[in-house]
Amino acid sequence: MRKSAQAFLALIVLALLGGSVWAQSKDCALVLMHGKWGSPQNLAVFASRIDAACTAKLIEMPWSGRRAYDQPYPVALQEMDEQVSALRAQGFKRVLVGGQSFGANAALAYMAERGNADGVLLLAPGHVPRTKYNMRIGRTEVDKARELVAAGKGDEAITMDDMNQGKRRDMRMRADVLLSYFDPDGLGHMPGTASRFKKPVPVLWVVGTADPLYPQGEGFAYARLPQHPQSRYLVVDAGHANTPAAAVGATLEWLATLQ
């Protein structure tokens, strides 16, 4: 055999072997989102610890501290969908969505509106607009935003006293943006989005015993999800912020069940 032919054959073998290794490394990907006023860096350690089982794509969402609600919720879901589609185009066999706090809220909304993921990871789900509205926290601003949107003035700005885990911050945003996130019956209402999944998929819902949502139990929203044999509701000994760290082991075990 000529050297050129041998070299060509060697390249084919290397390509086949490389393709096999590459395919094995692309079994699972996860679009992972941070919580309110946070950043992708908040989940970097968690992402690194589950990397062997599922490659996490950390993305910055409109509710980050830097972006400060610069886009409405439907646009946030579109940003997620673009990431999911990009990962599928890269060859990942299974693409999940998930996040911590507001990021988990978004994962639920994504499955209700888009439904283009193969599983959902919810770490200390947060953002409960109906509860806040019923407590009259931000109700005046939400009602004003609804009036402006109905009048075709959704681009007018409103300042809202936003709350996150007991901390308050004045946030100024367009009326249509405010309503999209804080409407008590809108995309942020987790019991509603959980009941409207486009399809049944495995869901891991993790909540800490010191989390404000813990007393609500499975009945709050988890029980409204479409049933799936690989779904789990997990309670960990943690608060809202450190639930991801406490959930690493359980997340790896759950991911293994999806193989």
C-alpha positions in Angstrom: 0.0 0.0 0.0 1.3 3.4 -0.9 2.2 5.9 1.9 -0.5 8.3 0.8 -3.1 5.6 1.0 -1.9 4.5 4.4 -2.1 8.1 5.6 -5.6 8.4 4.2 -6.7 5.2 6.0 -5.2 6.4 9.2 -7.1 9.6 9.0 -10.3 7.7 8.5 -9.6 5.5 11.6 -8.8 8.6 13.7 -11.9 10.3 12.5 -14.1 7.3 13.4 -12.5 6.9 16.8 -12.7 10.7 17.4 -16.3 10.7 16.4 -17.0 7.9 18.8 -15.3 9.6 21.7 -17.1 12.9 20.8 -20.5 11.3 20.7 -19.9 9.7 24.1 -19.1 13.1 25.6 -22.3 14.6 24.1 -25.0 12.5 25.9 -26.4 15.2 28.1 -26.4 19.0 28.2 -28.2 21.4 30.6 -29.2 25.0 30.1 -28.7 26.3 33.6 -30.1 29.6 34.9 -29.3 31.7 37.9 -31.7 33.4 40.4 -33.0 36.9 40.8 -30.4 39.7 40.7 -27.7 37.0 40.3 -25.3 35.9 37.5 -24.2 32.7 35.8 -21.2 32.6 38.1 -23.5 31.8 41.0 -23.9 28.3 39.6 -20.4 27.8 38.3 -19.3 25.4 41.1 -22.5 23.3 40.8 -22.0 23.1 37.0 -18.4 22.0 37.4 -19.4 19.2 39.9 -22.0 17.7 37.6 -20.0 18.2 34.4 -18.9 14.5 34.1 -22.6 13.5 33.9 -24.1 16.5 32.0 -22.4 19.6 30.4 -24.0 22.7 31.8 -24.4 25.9 29.7 -24.6 28.8 32.1 -26.5 31.8 30.6 -27.3 35.3 31.9 -31.0 36.0 32.1 -33.0 39.3 32.0 -33.5 39.2 35.8 -29.7 39.2 36.5 -28.2 42.1 38.5 -26.6 43.5 35.4 -29.5 43.2 33.0 -32.2 44.3 35.5 -35.3 43.1 33.7 -34.2 44.4 30.3 -36.6 42.1 28.4 -40.0 40.6 29.2 -40.5 36.9 30.2 -41.5 35.7 26.6 -38.1 37.0 25.3 -36.3 35.2 28.2 -38.0 32.0 27.1 -36.9 32.7 23.5 -33.3 33.1 24.7 -33.6 29.7 26.4 -35.0 28.1 23.3 -32.1 29.4 21.3 -29.7 27.8 23.7 -31.6 24.5 23.7 -31.6 24.5 19.9 -27.9 25.3 19.7 -27.1 22.4 22.0 -29.2 20.0 19.9 -27.4 21.2 16.8 -24.1 20.4 18.5 -25.2 16.8 18.7 -26.3 16.4 22.3 -28.7 13.5 22.6 -30.5 14.9 25.7 -31.0 18.6 26.5 -32.4 19.6 29.9 -33.3 23.0 31.3 -33.0 24.0 34.9 -31.9 26.6 37.4 -31.9 27.9 40.9 -34.7 30.1 42.3 -36.0 32.4 39.5 -34.0 30.2 37.1 -36.1 27.2 38.2 -39.2 29.3 37.7 -38.1 29.9 34.1 -37.6 26.2 33.5 -41.2 25.5 34.4 -42.4 28.4 32.2 -40.3 27.1 29.3 -41.8 23.7 29.4 -45.3 25.2 29.6 -44.7 27.6 26.6 -42.0 25.9 24.5 -41.7 22.3 25.8 -38.5 21.6 23.9 -36.4 20.0 26.7 -36.0 16.4 27.7 -35.9 17.0 31.4 -36.1 19.7 34.1 -33.8 20.3 37.1 -35.4 22.7 39.7 -33.1 23.8 42.5 -34.9 25.8 45.2 -37.6 27.1 42.9 -38.5 30.7 43.6 -40.4 33.8 42.5 -44.0 33.6 43.7 -45.9 36.6 42.2 -49.3 35.5 43.4 -48.2 35.3 47.0 -46.5 38.7 46.8 -49.6 40.2 45.1 -51.9 38.8 47.7 -49.6 40.2 50.4 -49.9 43.6 48.6 -46.2 43.6 47.8 -45.9 45.3 44.5 -49.7 45.1 43.8 -50.0 48.8 43.0 -47.3 48.6 40.4 -48.7 45.4 38.9 -52.1 46.9 38.6 -50.7 50.1 37.0 -48.7 48.0 34.6 -51.8 46.1 33.6 -53.6 49.3 32.9 -50.8 50.7 30.8 -50.5 47.5 28.8 -54.2 47.4 28.1 -54.0 51.0 27.0 -51.2 50.3 24.5 -48.7 52.1 26.7 -46.6 49.1 27.7 -43.3 50.9 26.9 -43.9 53.4 29.8 -41.5 52.8 32.7 -42.5 52.0 36.3 -40.4 51.8 39.4 -41.1 48.7 41.5 -40.0 47.9 45.0 -38.7 44.4 44.2 -38.0 41.8 46.8 -35.6 38.8 46.9 -35.2 36.7 50.0 -36.1 39.5 52.4 -33.9 42.1 50.6 -35.5 45.0 48.7 -34.4 46.9 45.7 -36.0 49.6 43.5 -36.2 48.3 39.9 -37.3 50.5 37.0 -38.6 48.7 34.0 -41.2 48.9 31.2 -44.8 48.2 32.1 -45.0 45.3 29.8 -41.9 43.8 31.2 -43.1 44.2 34.8 -46.4 42.6 34.1 -44.8 39.7 32.3 -42.9 38.7 35.4 -45.1 39.8 38.2 -48.7 39.1 37.0 -50.0 36.8 39.7 -51.5 34.5 37.1 -48.8 34.9 34.5 -45.7 33.0 33.4 -44.1 33.3 36.9 -47.0 31.5 38.6 -45.4 28.0 39.1 -48.6 26.0 39.9 -50.0 27.2 36.6 -46.9 26.5 34.4 -46.4 23.1 36.1 -49.8 22.1 35.1 -49.3 23.2 31.5 -46.2 21.2 30.4 -46.2 20.5 26.7 -45.2 16.9 27.4 -44.3 14.7 30.4 -40.5 14.7 31.1 -38.4 13.7 34.1 -38.3 16.5 36.7 -36.0 16.7 39.8 -37.5 19.3 42.2 -35.2 20.0 45.1 -36.1 22.2 48.1 -34.3 22.9 51.4 -35.9 22.5 54.8 -35.0 26.2 55.5 -36.5 27.4 52.2 -39.5 29.7 52.3 -41.3 27.4 49.8 -40.6 24.3 51.9 -43.8 24.4 54.0 -45.9 24.4 50.8 -44.7 20.9 50.1 -45.4 18.9 46.9 -48.9 20.2 46.6 -47.7 23.7 45.7 -46.7 22.8 42.1 -44.8 19.5 41.9 -48.0 17.5 42.2 -49.4 19.4 39.2 -46.7 18.2 36.9 -47.5 15.5 34.3 -46.5 12.3 35.9 -43.2 10.7 34.8 -41.6 7.6 36.4 -38.2 9.3 36.7 -39.5 12.5 38.4 -38.5 13.1 42.0 -39.3 15.5 44.8 -36.3 15.8 47.0 -35.9 17.6 50.4 -32.4 18.6 51.5 -31.0 20.1 54.7 -30.3 23.6 53.2 -31.6 27.1 52.8 -32.6 28.8 49.5 -29.1 29.9 48.5 -27.1 26.7 49.3 -29.6 24.2 47.9 -27.5 23.6 44.7 -24.5 22.6 46.8 -26.6 20.3 48.9 -28.2 18.7 45.8 -25.0 17.8 43.8 -25.0 14.1 44.8 -28.8 13.6 44.3 -28.5 15.4 40.9 -25.8 13.0 39.7 -27.9 10.1 40.8 -31.0 11.4 39.1 -29.0 12.1 35.9 -27.8 8.5 35.9 -31.4 7.3 35.8 -31.9 9.2 32.5 -29.3 7.2 30.7 
